[in-house]
Amino acid sequence: MALIRGDWRERELDERLRKQFNERGFYLLNDGPVRHAPLPAGFNNTERIEEYLEELQAEYRYVAYKSMEASTGIGSRNERVVGNIFIKVGSLSRGPYPIVELTAWYGGRMYKYMAECHYFNDRMMHTRDVNNIADAVKILFEYVKDVITTWQRSVCTLILENRWPEEEYISDVKFMEDRK
């Protein structure tokens, strides 16, 4: 992001991102030590995931994530697939674009889908008022929706082509908090 530290745009973006992460149930990693963060779903090695989260925390100004699950199969063969949506904004050394990443585990395999949020930066670079920043944040969450939709569409394609490991389907993604 091409924002000047301390600039009004940076303060407004910070406020809006934090509010949206909170309202949408994402955990903002940058607000505290990794040891207090809830562990993302699907990772089976606590030490390794803590190292990964620490790397993300050091690499990006904002890292938010939310665990999710999807169900697969029909009836008694129904299985649970767990995963996470990660949103990474403001890389300190990598590419300039925010990244939305979906990771999911099924049948011992990890599936990962990513999108670079090009329009977010375009909107931020041409910001004239708070409405442009609100639009940029809205664009970021449109990418989240697109990544989930792409993942679901890809799984459906694999099933239709008889290349899905269990030849079954994945239902709509449900975030774990939404099940309560």
C-alpha angles and dihedrals in degrees: 000000000000097000126138112237110254091015117141089245092058092050092047092047091049092052094046095045092050091048093049094046090051095046093047094048099249120147111231105218096196094068097078149351118312092238089068094048119103109250114250115247121264102027111118100189113070095192093050094048091048089053090048092049091048090052091050091047091053093044102047135044090220128026117172127172141178129193119231141178137203129192124232132197134020129280116327091001091062112129133184124243116197129196147137142247112221122192115195119187131178107019112206095208111003132069118326099240126092113247130219113198131183119197121184134173124215130160092354092305129111118222119196132188125181140182131191109220101225097164092055091066092043090055093046093049091056097042115145100161144005092274090066090053090049088052091050092053090047089052090052091056091046086061089054089055091046093051092052092046092048091050092051092046091049092052091049090051091051089051094048090050090048092241098115110110096237098025088234134115137253117228124217115305114259121193112231094238091055093062095067 
